[in-house]
């Protein structure tokens, strides 16, 4: 299995431990053609994107490099309405918009039932929010030009089939995340049956983990995932939405 790119990587601009330059060198050493830099959103706690960091990444990306770098943000899903923490003006400048649930966001959201229960409470308490969580993802896919749904079912449990159906309808990829395959496994049959497409991501927070896909390759083979629907492998290169003229669907 030949991997073309790593579509989920972090840098010191959020909670990664390597610079973008170091990640590019690691990607080249791993034989990759492209990576997505997907640092956390604007309302993450401490490890958040800022206007200054965004401009710095854009300046680097515009330069010549041995590996193609696509600018992304791993946006936080904030509430039951499907809102995310990347302002519209930045979404229009992104190559790749990734959306996922994270618990460490600004206090005004962190102590809402949606964030706090999913992020910090018992499994039993989380199960009571399954339908709410599912609706939040579906609404986000309706509102925003989402390219990748990240590590689905991690922390925030969902009834995934409506999310897969909406992702297929809107052209979003569902991530095979090297760190969270165990959370995704219970959803896999619905994912395959839905016809949704997949994309690979290491979720690397260190340069040395860029392109480490042994577990993903095993997961694809063991579970007989249709290879033609996995993007980022075997010449199957993903395409992402042009967001330049996007306006929010409210």
N, C-alpha and C positions, 0 to 999 in steps of 0.2 A: 504494500500500500504506500503510495507516494503522496506525501503531504505538501501542499502548495503554500499554505500560509497558516498563520496563527492569528485568530480573529478575536482574541481576548487577552490583552496584556496590560500590565500596570507599570507605572514609573514612580519616581520620587515626587511627582506632581500630586500624587494622592498617597496611597499606602504601600506603594512599591518600594523596593530597596535599590533599584538600579535606575540609571539615567536612560533617556530615550536613545542616546548614542550607544550605550552599552547594550541595550536591547536589540538595536539594529545589527551590531556586530555579532551578537549571539544568534540572531535569525539567519544571518549569512552563513555562519559556521554550521548551522543545522540544515542548510540547503534549502531554506525557504525563499519564496519569491516576494512575499508581502506579509505585513503584519498590520493589525489595528491597534493603535494606542487607545485604550478605553479606561482612562482614569475616572474616578468616581465623581458624582454630580456636585452641583453648586451648594447643596444643602446638607452634604455629609458633615459629620462632626470631625473637625481637625483635618482629615484627609480629603479635603474638598477641592473641586475645581474653582479657579478664580479667573477674572478677566485677564490678569497679567499672565497667569500660567497658560491660558488658552492661546494668547497671542504668541507666547514663546514657542509653544508647540507648532503653531501654524508657520512661524518663521523657519523652524527646523525642517518641517515637512516640505516647504517650497524649495529647499536646497537639493543638490544632487546627492544621491545615496545609492549604495549597492543593493538595497532592498527597498521595495516600495512601501511607504508608510501611509496609512489611511488614518485620518483624525476621527476619533470617536469619543463618546462619553458613555460610561455605564451609569445611566440615570437611575435614580431611586424612585420606585413606585411609592407614592406618599399617602394615598387615601383611597377610600372606596369609590371615589369619582374617577379614579384612573389618572390623576394628575401626577406629573413627574417634576423633578427639580432642575431641569435645563430650560432656561428662558428661550422663548421662541426665536429671538434674534440669533442665538447661538445654534439652535437646531438647524436654521437655514444655512449655516456655514459648515456643518458637519459632513463628513463622508459617510459615517456610520453611527446610527443611533441605536444603542443597546439599552434595554429596560429590564430591571430585575428588582426583587425585594431585598432590602438591607435594613437592619434595625438601628444602625447608628446614624441618625439624622438629627437635624436641629430640634431642640426641645419642643417647639410648638407642634411638631408632628410626632416626635418620639413617644410622647405620653398620651397619644390618641389610642383608642382601643385597637385600631387596625395595626399600628406599628408595635405597640407594647405587647399585646397579646401574642402576636405572631413571633415577635422577636425574643421574648423573655419568659413566656408562660409555659405551662405544662402542655403536653401533647393533647390531652383531653380538652383543654381550653381552646387550643388552636383549631381543633376539629369543628368547633361551633362556628368558625369563620370560613369554612370551606367555600360555601356559595358566595359569600361576600368577597373573598379573595379572587375567586374565579371571575366575578363580574368586574372587579377592579382591573384585571389584566385585559379583559375584552374591551372595556371602555378606553384603556390606554391605547390599544391597537386601533380603535376607531378614531381617537383624537389626534394621534401623532403619527409621523412617518417612521414607524419603528422598523428597523432592519433586523434586529436580533432580540429574541426573548432569552434572557440569561438564566442559567441554573434554575429552571422551573421546578417547583415543589421543595426547594431548599428553604427552610424556616417557615414559609407561608404555604400550607397545604392547599391544594386546589383539586377541583373536578376538571381535569385537563381537556376533555374533548371539546368543549366550547372554545377554549383558547386555541387549540390546534386548528379548529375549523376557521376561526377568525384570522389566525396567522396565515393559513393557506389562502384565504380570500384576499388579504391585504398584501401578500407577498413577503411576509416576514419569515426569517429562518428561526428554527428552534435549536438552541445550542446543545451540543454534546460537550459538557464541561468536564475537563479531566479531573477536577476535584470533587465533583458532585454527581457522579454517575449513579451512586447508590440511591440518591433521592429521586433521580429520573427513572430508574428501572421500573417502578410500579406503573408509570405512565406510558411505557414504551409501546405496548400493544395498541393503545388508543392512538398514539402518534403515528405508528406505521399504517393503521387502518384509515386514518384521516387523510393521508396523502400529503401531509405537510413536509417541507424540506428541512434538512438539518444543516448545521455548520459546526466546525470544530474550533475549540478554544482551550488553551491550556490554563487560563486564568493565572498566568505567571505573575508573581510578585518579585521575582528575582530573575536576572538575565539568564542564569544557568538553566531555568525551567522553560524558556522559550522553545516551542516545538517539541516538547516531551509528550508524545502521544501514544505511548505503548498501551496504556490502559484504554484509551479510546479505540485504538485499533482492535484490541481484544474484545471490547464491548460490541463493536460493529460486527465482527466475525461471529462471536458466540451467539449473538441475538439475531443474526441473519437480517440485519437492517439493509434494505435495498441500497447498494452502493451508489447507484445513479442519483439517489436523492440526498446524498451526503456531499455538501459543498466544501471545497478546500482540500479535496483528495483526487488523485488519479486524473488530473486535467480538468476537473469539474470546478471551474472558477466561479465564485459568487459575484453577483452584481448587486449594487446597493442603490437606494432611491435617490434621485436628484431632488434635493430639498430647497433649492435656491428660491423658488417662488411659492413654497408651501405656506398655507395659512391654516390655522387651527380649526378643526372640525368640532365645534361645540354644540 
